[in-house]
């Protein structure tokens, strides 16, 4: 009987520590470098990175139609452009090579496997375009309640379409990259005129982003039935936000300097194929959506999410536990709506979910909500308080799925706040 790549019975001859994010059922893709190698593609397995360029050059991927040099590149874009089906074939081949009863690759393990502590993970894709959605009903309700009208927290369009805006792709960085506290105009409540200063309300936003693996032509569109074949996989996403700058600038056109100074992603792209066993039904959508946004099947994913804040010389404290399954608008609907007007997509485009908040205060996805705009400070394990982020704080986002004894994780999405320049 053939065992599929997601089967919970699969074991690898590579040692996988308990509670690892990267068992043989995951096999996410990323770009890494070492002191001896240039950037190249790899797959995570346990505490190691499997060098895809080495596999390709030594015949382990023969028969899959991989172009020469496809894994010896700075980004995964050319690989993603081969399509989700080809990515699935490579993942399945790697799964076969790593299975406990397959000795074919074992004699090459010293050259093919690199310990994670010896690699530097890089941005996995060149990102042509970045879109940020606003798709958590709980988050939108909290923000609307806080700043507008508790009785009409959601704007009239919110339950009819996935609200989104185009963000800045050039300032998306990989986990581990520090960011300086941004500066901009703010207007204190008691001031007649705005002032220019570093933000005093720096925040994180807990998000998940999907990455596309197709090019479409201008004027065409993608249906909800077709959407997932255009999505290669997911990463964790921290859409850093300067709340005081945002409050002053966002009317009438929305966020600008409050958002474009930086966003952080996790380095490993977890494929939709690896996430297949974790599909769940999403929230009921009422009123009924227009026909182009209707869909069949379960399109949400049960991904447990956690946010930690670590002071410079202290231990990390968990401040939020949420879940991707809470999203009101799913990825298929987001991509369909994004293209319904004829907007073309490109390989490597990144589409973030928007802040993910759950139904309880401990599941809110931003400090804005967790502290209710600073009115209810959080207490960290070192005894300090946080209304918003302080200089030298590190924000760490984690995510994983767990079912039938299999844990599929994303690795960390971490970034440190440096003082303003």
Secondary structure, DSSP 8 states (H G I E B T S, - for coil): ----TT-TT--BSS---TT-SB-TTT--EEEEE-SSS-SEEEEEETTEEEEHHHHHHTTTTTTS---TTTTSSSSSHHHHTT-HHHHHHHHHHHHHHHBTT--TTGGGHHHHEEEGGG-EEE-SS--S-EEEE---HHHHHHHHHHHT-GGG-S-TTTTTS--EEE--STTEEETT--EE--EEEE--TT-SS-EEEE-S-EE-BEEEEEEE-----TT----TTTGGGGEEEEEEEE--EEHHHHHHH-TTT--STTTTT-EEE-S-BEEHHHHGGGEE-----SS---GGG---S--EE--EEEEEEE-TTS-EEEEEEEEGGG-SS-HHHHHHHHHTTS----TT-EEE------SSGGG-SBHHHHTTTTTS-EE-TTS-EESS--TT-EEEEEEEEEETTEEEE---EEEEEE---
